[in-house]
Amino acid sequence: MNPIGDLQVSGLCLGGNVFGWTADEAESFAVLDAYVAAGENFIDTADAYSSWVDGHRGGESETVIGRWLARRGRRDDVVVATKVGRHPEHMGLSADTIKAAADASLRRLGVDHIDLYYTHFDDESVEVSEIITALDDLVRAGKVREIGASNISPARLEDSLAFSTRENKARYTALQPRYHLMSRDSYEGPLADLAARHGLAVMPYSALASGFLTGKYRPGAPVTSARSTAAARYLDTDRGRAVLSALDEVAMAHNAELSTIALAWLAARPTITAPIASARTPDQLPPLLKSTTLTLTEADLTTLTNASA
């Protein structure tokens, strides 16, 4: 288990973006059951999931997770993270929006507190003092245990942490950046340096690059999925082909799936606490879970790091 403030979480965070979207309730329950049966305890969602689907309002994922928690009686067994700022009815990060959105998330999840509450995307029209004070109010009210930030600039993150320290307010303990073998400059550099300096737990999202790093997207092999357009674009780059080749090489050496190797590389990077990956069906989980026990050699890590440079 790994610490996030006072929380203890497993090494693979289960992404809930597919729940209520490409995975219906029964499929979502099966995935959640298999995940906790494997000894894992960290579930990530957002109030905006899956508002991008025609006919959806946002909150579908939270609702599915809430029903699962209630029916399985697992609330005390899992750490639930959700996010604020992108729900169609609660856009932005004004104090009133944050508080109203938190109450809506609590209702959908059917819980009395959120373990980890992220700002989904920074809202630079709002001063960090207002954002942090609103989050601090939620923590003091017992509605939130730990707070985190996602999609935030190094400067705004630094300002937020400084305000928390100066004013004795709740402090970000977690960071959720976009980060994977095909997107390294989105985190490495100033943001990663900040996370290391302040001891933030880091949970990279899109850890498998919309499925590209599973290896199912290959030249001349069409794939039909909700994320195929985003994933397939990597095939048109020299870097994408180099990364696939490196993953093939390392996966063969370990008799492992490409997704296992991609997540194991990410988990081995400095500051990383738990990569986030989603599964639509239980049979997609084993290679993801194996990444928490597979140790790559220094040569393996170098091969993957060089290919993705």
PyMOL commands that set and color helices and strands:
alter all, ss='L'
color gray80, all
select helices_A, chain A and resi 25-37+60-72+75-77+95-109+128-140+154-167+190-198+209-214+228-236+238-254+258-267+282-290+298-307
alter helices_A, ss='H'
color red, helices_A
select strands_A, chain A and resi 2-4+7-9+13-15+42-44+79-84+86-87+90-91+114-119+144-150+172-176+201-202+276-277
alter strands_A, ss='S'
color yellow, strands_A
deselect
rebuild
show_as cartoon
